[in-house]
């Protein structure tokens, strides 16, 4: 808890909390990292990385760089310019600081500026690494490069602030849907500008100016928001302990969430009717979708795969499509294996063949949506008209019928044979 009354202005309190934040991050890293040992890794890594980076400037670019579209590079830069907004608010501030509007605004303004600066530094570091591809492959230099970086940074800042406002004012699934929507819209806007108006500096600078005005208006609205202090403080706390959480998860794993009642498909009834394998597939499919982490990862892989199939040239597009379908099938089969190998499943009289048949049916059902979306993007970008739609249907059918069987497990439990 900070003793705010000891500071003469909010700037001193802000720097006190920034210093404490970085000290806490350093202490967390020190618990798992031996800095002396890291020197033996970092120094050779920098030397090797520097040599590889020099080769990117002096030698011919590797083959994969020629198939990497500019939109994908810009998307990577936008991702690195993105981040969370840290306001440096604490729950204990409700005792004093909340009644001091001037101090609150001063702290929040400095927090937003700090967050934008950190995201800009991350983005610029990655930009330096991506310069050989931007300059040598896509011939973006000088004013074009500065304009692109300005657009990317301002677009990311607006998205960062807007997602922070959504996290503070929304709850549940709406919060997640709206934040993902904002991120995808920011990428879509940037990709659209890069695709059609990269050489039109007037259009890009006008767009950057509009985004700067939007950032200013969003900042004012953020400062004027009422009734979100507790949510703001909790979001700040989550952001500050992100590193600690990641280190603990790597060490002991993430504890499962416990719900008294399911919220997903609560009154869905049976999806499959008939044999024991179908009833088992019904239970396993619902178990996978009702697990929050599995459902979130399922949605993320599906959404990320769409631009991954859409952006590359034809040959790479086909390779990416096959890789995504097989990867999704493998991952879904791992989720089914976790369900089929659970302790309660070992007491049920299902054989390995029944588990495998049920797993293939469940995985096919879950794979249908991403396979259709990937096939839709691949088919309509490779072929035109009716042939494209025919390819969509054919690719979807092949993916759903073939991939789950290839990636399924042959054994789920040790079968006991009676002794003769």
C-alpha positions as CSV (number, residue, x, y, z in Angstrom):
1,X,0.0,0.0,0.0
2,X,1.4,3.4,-1.0
3,X,1.3,6.3,1.4
4,X,0.1,8.8,-1.2
5,X,0.0,11.7,1.3
6,X,3.8,11.7,1.4
7,X,4.0,12.8,-2.3
8,X,3.6,16.4,-3.4
9,X,2.2,15.5,-6.9
10,X,0.8,12.5,-8.8
11,X,4.0,12.2,-10.8
12,X,6.1,11.2,-7.8
13,X,3.5,8.5,-6.9
14,X,3.5,7.3,-10.5
15,X,7.2,6.8,-10.6
16,X,7.1,5.1,-7.2
17,X,4.7,2.6,-8.5
18,X,6.6,2.1,-11.8
19,X,9.8,1.4,-9.9
20,X,8.0,-1.0,-7.6
21,X,6.4,-2.8,-10.6
22,X,9.7,-3.3,-12.4
23,X,11.4,-4.4,-9.1
24,X,8.7,-7.0,-8.7
25,X,9.1,-8.3,-12.3
26,X,12.9,-8.5,-11.7
27,X,12.4,-10.4,-8.4
28,X,10.0,-12.8,-10.1
29,X,12.5,-13.6,-12.9
30,X,15.3,-14.0,-10.3
31,X,13.3,-16.9,-8.7
32,X,13.6,-19.0,-11.8
33,X,16.6,-17.6,-13.7
34,X,20.2,-17.7,-12.7
35,X,21.6,-14.6,-14.3
36,X,25.2,-15.9,-14.3
37,X,24.1,-19.0,-16.3
38,X,22.0,-16.8,-18.6
39,X,25.1,-14.8,-19.5
40,X,26.5,-17.9,-21.1
41,X,23.4,-18.3,-23.1
42,X,22.6,-14.6,-24.0
43,X,26.1,-13.6,-25.1
44,X,26.6,-16.4,-27.6
45,X,22.9,-16.0,-28.7
46,X,23.5,-12.3,-29.4
47,X,26.7,-13.1,-31.4
48,X,24.9,-15.8,-33.4
49,X,21.8,-13.7,-33.9
50,X,23.9,-10.7,-35.0
51,X,25.6,-12.9,-37.6
52,X,22.3,-14.2,-38.9
53,X,20.8,-10.7,-39.0
54,X,23.9,-9.4,-40.9
55,X,23.3,-12.2,-43.4
56,X,19.8,-11.1,-44.0
57,X,21.2,-7.8,-45.2
58,X,24.1,-9.0,-47.2
59,X,23.1,-12.4,-48.5
60,X,20.0,-13.4,-50.6
61,X,16.9,-13.6,-48.4
62,X,15.7,-17.2,-47.5
63,X,13.0,-18.7,-49.7
64,X,10.2,-18.3,-47.1
65,X,10.6,-14.5,-47.2
66,X,9.5,-14.4,-50.8
67,X,6.2,-16.1,-49.9
68,X,5.5,-13.8,-46.8
69,X,2.9,-11.2,-47.8
70,X,3.3,-7.7,-46.5
71,X,0.0,-8.0,-44.7
72,X,1.4,-10.8,-42.6
73,X,4.5,-8.7,-41.7
74,X,2.3,-5.8,-40.8
75,X,0.1,-8.1,-38.7
76,X,3.1,-9.2,-36.7
77,X,4.2,-5.6,-36.1
78,X,0.6,-4.7,-35.0
79,X,0.7,-7.7,-32.6
80,X,4.0,-6.4,-31.1
81,X,2.7,-2.8,-30.8
82,X,-0.3,-4.2,-29.0
83,X,-0.5,-4.7,-25.3
84,X,-2.5,-4.0,-22.1
85,X,-3.0,-0.5,-20.6
86,X,-1.6,-0.3,-17.1
87,X,-3.0,2.6,-15.1
88,X,-1.1,1.8,-11.8
89,X,-4.3,1.9,-9.7
90,X,-4.6,-0.1,-6.5
91,X,-7.6,-1.2,-4.5
92,X,-6.2,0.6,-1.5
93,X,-6.6,3.9,-3.4
94,X,-10.3,3.8,-2.6
95,X,-9.4,5.1,0.9
96,X,-7.9,8.4,-0.2
97,X,-6.9,8.7,-3.9
98,X,-10.3,8.0,-5.3
99,X,-11.6,11.3,-3.7
100,X,-8.8,13.3,-5.3
101,X,-9.9,13.6,-8.9
102,X,-6.8,15.5,-9.9
103,X,-4.5,12.8,-8.6
104,X,-6.5,10.1,-10.2
105,X,-6.5,11.7,-13.6
106,X,-2.8,12.5,-13.3
107,X,-2.0,8.9,-12.4
108,X,-4.2,7.5,-15.2
109,X,-2.8,9.9,-17.9
110,X,0.8,8.9,-17.0
111,X,-0.2,5.2,-16.9
112,X,-1.7,5.4,-20.4
113,X,1.4,7.3,-21.7
114,X,3.6,4.6,-20.1
115,X,1.7,1.8,-21.6
116,X,1.8,3.4,-25.1
117,X,5.6,3.9,-24.7
118,X,6.2,0.3,-23.7
119,X,4.1,-1.0,-26.6
120,X,6.0,1.4,-29.0
121,X,9.4,0.1,-27.8
122,X,8.3,-3.5,-28.3
123,X,7.1,-2.7,-31.8
124,X,10.2,-0.8,-32.8
125,X,12.5,-3.7,-31.6
126,X,10.6,-6.1,-33.8
127,X,10.6,-3.6,-36.6
128,X,14.4,-3.5,-36.5
129,X,14.4,-7.3,-36.8
130,X,11.9,-7.2,-39.7
131,X,13.7,-4.5,-41.6
132,X,15.5,-6.8,-44.0
133,X,12.2,-8.2,-45.2
134,X,10.5,-4.8,-45.3
135,X,13.3,-3.1,-47.1
136,X,14.7,-5.8,-49.4
137,X,11.6,-7.9,-50.2
138,X,8.8,-5.3,-50.1
139,X,11.0,-2.2,-50.9
140,X,9.5,-0.1,-48.0
141,X,12.0,2.6,-47.1
142,X,12.1,6.2,-46.0
143,X,8.8,8.0,-45.8
144,X,6.9,4.8,-46.6
145,X,8.5,3.0,-43.6
146,X,7.9,5.9,-41.2
147,X,4.3,6.2,-42.4
148,X,3.7,2.5,-42.0
149,X,5.1,2.5,-38.4
150,X,3.1,5.5,-37.5
151,X,-0.1,3.9,-38.7
152,X,0.6,0.6,-37.0
153,X,1.5,2.3,-33.7
154,X,-1.5,4.6,-33.6
155,X,-3.9,1.8,-34.6
156,X,-2.5,-0.5,-31.9
157,X,-2.8,2.3,-29.3
158,X,-6.4,2.8,-30.1
159,X,-7.1,-0.9,-29.9
160,X,-5.2,-1.2,-26.6
161,X,-7.2,1.6,-25.0
162,X,-10.5,0.4,-26.3
163,X,-9.9,-3.2,-25.2
164,X,-8.9,-1.8,-21.7
165,X,-12.2,0.1,-21.5
166,X,-14.2,-3.0,-22.6
167,X,-12.4,-5.1,-19.9
168,X,-13.3,-2.6,-17.2
169,X,-17.0,-2.1,-18.2
170,X,-18.0,-5.6,-19.5
171,X,-18.1,-9.1,-18.1
172,X,-18.3,-12.7,-19.2
173,X,-18.3,-13.8,-22.8
174,X,-19.3,-10.3,-24.0
175,X,-15.9,-9.0,-22.8
176,X,-14.0,-11.7,-24.7
177,X,-16.0,-11.4,-27.9
178,X,-15.7,-7.6,-28.0
179,X,-12.0,-7.5,-27.3
180,X,-11.3,-10.1,-30.0
181,X,-13.5,-8.1,-32.4
182,X,-11.6,-4.9,-31.7
183,X,-8.3,-6.7,-32.4
184,X,-9.5,-8.2,-35.6
185,X,-11.0,-4.9,-36.8
186,X,-7.7,-3.1,-36.1
187,X,-5.9,-5.7,-38.2
188,X,-8.5,-5.5,-40.9
189,X,-8.2,-1.7,-41.1
190,X,-4.4,-1.8,-41.2
191,X,-4.4,-4.5,-43.8
192,X,-6.9,-2.6,-46.0
193,X,-4.8,0.6,-45.8
194,X,-1.6,-1.3,-46.6
195,X,-3.1,-3.2,-49.5
196,X,-4.7,-0.3,-51.4
197,X,-3.1,2.9,-50.2
198,X,0.5,2.1,-49.2
199,X,1.9,4.6,-51.7
200,X,-0.8,7.2,-51.1
201,X,0.9,9.1,-48.2
202,X,-1.9,11.6,-48.0
203,X,-4.5,8.9,-47.3
204,X,-2.3,7.2,-44.8
205,X,-1.4,10.4,-42.9
206,X,-5.0,11.4,-43.0
207,X,-6.0,8.0,-41.5
208,X,-3.2,8.4,-38.9
209,X,-4.5,11.8,-37.9
210,X,-8.1,10.5,-37.6
211,X,-6.8,7.7,-35.4
212,X,-4.8,10.1,-33.3
213,X,-8.0,12.1,-32.8
214,X,-9.8,8.9,-31.9
215,X,-7.1,8.1,-29.4
216,X,-7.5,11.5,-27.8
217,X,-11.3,11.1,-27.6
218,X,-10.9,7.6,-26.2
219,X,-8.5,8.9,-23.6
220,X,-10.9,11.6,-22.5
221,X,-13.8,9.1,-22.3
222,X,-11.5,6.7,-20.3
223,X,-10.8,9.5,-17.8
224,X,-14.5,10.3,-17.6
225,X,-15.7,6.7,-16.9
226,X,-17.5,6.4,-13.7
227,X,-18.1,3.3,-11.5
228,X,-15.2,1.3,-12.8
229,X,-12.6,1.9,-10.2
230,X,-12.7,-1.6,-8.7
231,X,-12.7,-3.2,-12.1
232,X,-9.7,-1.0,-13.2
233,X,-7.7,-1.9,-10.1
234,X,-8.4,-5.6,-10.6
235,X,-7.4,-5.4,-14.3
236,X,-4.2,-3.6,-13.2
237,X,-3.5,-6.3,-10.7
238,X,-4.0,-9.0,-13.3
239,X,-1.6,-7.2,-15.7
240,X,1.1,-6.8,-13.0
241,X,1.0,-10.4,-12.0
242,X,1.0,-11.8,-15.5
243,X,4.6,-12.8,-15.4
244,X,4.2,-14.4,-11.9
245,X,1.2,-16.4,-13.2
246,X,3.0,-17.7,-16.2
247,X,6.0,-18.8,-14.1
248,X,3.7,-20.6,-11.6
249,X,1.7,-22.3,-14.4
250,X,4.9,-23.6,-15.9
251,X,5.9,-24.9,-12.5
252,X,2.7,-26.4,-11.0
253,X,0.1,-26.2,-13.8
254,X,-3.1,-24.2,-13.9
255,X,-5.8,-25.4,-11.5
256,X,-9.0,-26.4,-13.2
257,X,-12.0,-24.2,-12.8
258,X,-14.9,-25.7,-10.9
259,X,-18.6,-25.0,-11.8
260,X,-21.6,-26.1,-9.9
261,X,-23.6,-26.0,-13.1
262,X,-22.6,-26.1,-16.7
263,X,-23.3,-23.0,-18.8
264,X,-22.7,-24.4,-22.3
265,X,-25.3,-26.6,-24.0
266,X,-27.2,-26.9,-20.7
267,X,-30.5,-28.0,-22.3
268,X,-29.1,-29.4,-25.6
269,X,-30.3,-33.0,-25.1
270,X,-28.5,-35.8,-27.0
271,X,-26.6,-34.8,-30.1
272,X,-26.2,-38.4,-31.3
273,X,-28.7,-41.2,-30.7
274,X,-28.3,-44.9,-31.3
275,X,-25.4,-47.1,-30.4
276,X,-23.2,-46.9,-27.3
277,X,-20.4,-45.3,-29.3
278,X,-22.6,-42.4,-30.3
279,X,-23.8,-41.8,-26.8
280,X,-20.1,-41.8,-25.7
281,X,-19.2,-39.4,-28.5
282,X,-22.1,-37.1,-27.3
283,X,-20.7,-37.0,-23.8
284,X,-17.1,-36.4,-24.9
285,X,-18.0,-33.7,-27.4
286,X,-19.9,-31.8,-24.7
287,X,-17.1,-32.3,-22.2
288,X,-14.6,-30.8,-24.6
289,X,-16.7,-27.7,-25.4
290,X,-17.7,-27.2,-21.7
291,X,-14.0,-26.9,-20.7
292,X,-13.3,-23.1,-20.9
293,X,-9.6,-23.5,-22.0
294,X,-10.5,-26.0,-24.7
295,X,-13.4,-23.9,-26.0
296,X,-11.2,-20.8,-26.1
297,X,-8.3,-22.5,-27.8
298,X,-10.8,-24.1,-30.3
299,X,-12.1,-20.7,-31.2
300,X,-8.6,-19.1,-31.4
301,X,-7.2,-21.8,-33.7
302,X,-10.3,-21.5,-35.9
303,X,-10.0,-17.7,-36.2
304,X,-6.3,-17.5,-36.6
305,X,-6.4,-20.2,-39.3
306,X,-8.6,-18.1,-41.6
307,X,-6.0,-15.3,-42.4
308,X,-3.3,-18.0,-42.4
309,X,-5.0,-19.7,-45.3
310,X,-6.2,-16.5,-47.0
311,X,-2.9,-14.5,-47.2
312,X,-0.2,-16.8,-48.7
313,X,0.3,-17.6,-52.4
314,X,-1.4,-20.8,-53.9
315,X,1.3,-23.4,-53.1
316,X,1.9,-22.1,-49.5
317,X,-1.9,-21.8,-49.1
318,X,-2.4,-25.5,-49.8
319,X,0.4,-26.5,-47.4
320,X,-1.0,-24.2,-44.7
321,X,-4.5,-25.6,-45.2
322,X,-3.3,-29.2,-44.8
323,X,-1.2,-28.4,-41.8
324,X,-4.1,-26.6,-40.1
325,X,-6.5,-29.4,-40.7
326,X,-4.1,-32.0,-39.4
327,X,-3.1,-29.8,-36.4
328,X,-6.7,-29.2,-35.4
329,X,-7.5,-32.9,-35.8
330,X,-4.5,-33.8,-33.6
331,X,-5.4,-31.3,-31.0
332,X,-9.0,-32.4,-30.9
333,X,-7.9,-36.0,-30.5
334,X,-5.7,-35.0,-27.6
335,X,-8.7,-33.5,-25.9
336,X,-10.7,-36.6,-26.6
337,X,-7.9,-38.7,-25.2
338,X,-7.9,-36.7,-21.9
339,X,-11.7,-37.4,-21.7
340,X,-11.4,-41.1,-22.6
341,X,-8.4,-41.8,-20.2
342,X,-10.0,-40.1,-17.2
343,X,-10.3,-42.2,-14.1
344,X,-14.1,-42.4,-14.2
345,X,-13.9,-43.7,-17.8
346,X,-11.7,-46.6,-16.7
347,X,-14.6,-48.2,-14.8
348,X,-17.0,-48.1,-17.8
349,X,-17.1,-51.2,-20.0
350,X,-16.0,-49.5,-23.2
351,X,-13.3,-51.2,-25.3
352,X,-10.5,-49.4,-27.1
353,X,-12.3,-49.8,-30.4
354,X,-15.4,-48.3,-29.0
355,X,-13.4,-45.4,-27.5
356,X,-11.7,-44.9,-30.9
357,X,-15.0,-45.0,-32.9
358,X,-16.6,-42.5,-30.5
359,X,-13.6,-40.3,-30.6
360,X,-13.5,-40.2,-34.4
361,X,-17.2,-39.2,-34.5
362,X,-16.7,-36.5,-31.9
363,X,-13.6,-35.1,-33.6
364,X,-15.3,-35.1,-37.0
365,X,-18.2,-33.1,-35.5
366,X,-15.9,-30.6,-33.9
367,X,-13.7,-30.4,-37.0
368,X,-16.6,-29.6,-39.3
369,X,-16.7,-25.9,-38.6
370,X,-13.0,-25.0,-38.9
371,X,-12.6,-27.4,-41.9
372,X,-15.5,-25.6,-43.7
373,X,-14.1,-22.2,-42.9
374,X,-10.6,-23.1,-44.1
375,X,-12.0,-24.8,-47.2
376,X,-14.2,-21.8,-47.9
377,X,-11.2,-19.4,-47.8
378,X,-8.9,-21.8,-49.8
379,X,-11.5,-22.8,-52.4
380,X,-12.8,-19.3,-53.2
381,X,-9.3,-17.8,-53.4
382,X,-7.9,-20.6,-55.6
383,X,-10.9,-21.1,-58.0
384,X,-13.7,-18.9,-59.3
385,X,-17.4,-19.4,-59.4
386,X,-19.0,-22.8,-59.2
387,X,-15.7,-24.6,-59.3
388,X,-14.7,-22.7,-56.2
389,X,-17.8,-23.8,-54.3
390,X,-17.4,-27.3,-55.5
391,X,-13.8,-27.3,-54.2
392,X,-15.1,-26.0,-50.8
393,X,-17.5,-28.9,-50.4
394,X,-14.9,-31.5,-51.6
395,X,-12.2,-30.2,-49.3
396,X,-14.5,-30.0,-46.3
397,X,-15.7,-33.6,-46.9
398,X,-12.2,-34.9,-47.3
399,X,-10.9,-33.1,-44.3
400,X,-13.7,-34.3,-42.0
401,X,-13.6,-37.9,-43.2
402,X,-9.9,-38.5,-43.4
403,X,-8.0,-36.3,-40.8
404,X,-9.7,-37.5,-37.6
405,X,-9.0,-41.1,-38.4
406,X,-5.4,-40.5,-39.1
407,X,-4.8,-38.6,-35.9
408,X,-6.8,-40.9,-33.5
409,X,-5.3,-43.0,-30.7
410,X,-5.3,-46.8,-31.0
411,X,-5.2,-47.5,-27.3
412,X,-7.1,-45.6,-24.5
413,X,-6.9,-48.0,-21.6
414,X,-5.3,-51.3,-20.8
415,X,-7.7,-54.1,-21.4
416,X,-7.8,-57.0,-18.9
417,X,-7.9,-60.5,-20.4
418,X,-9.2,-63.3,-18.2
419,X,-6.6,-65.8,-17.2
420,X,-7.1,-69.2,-18.7
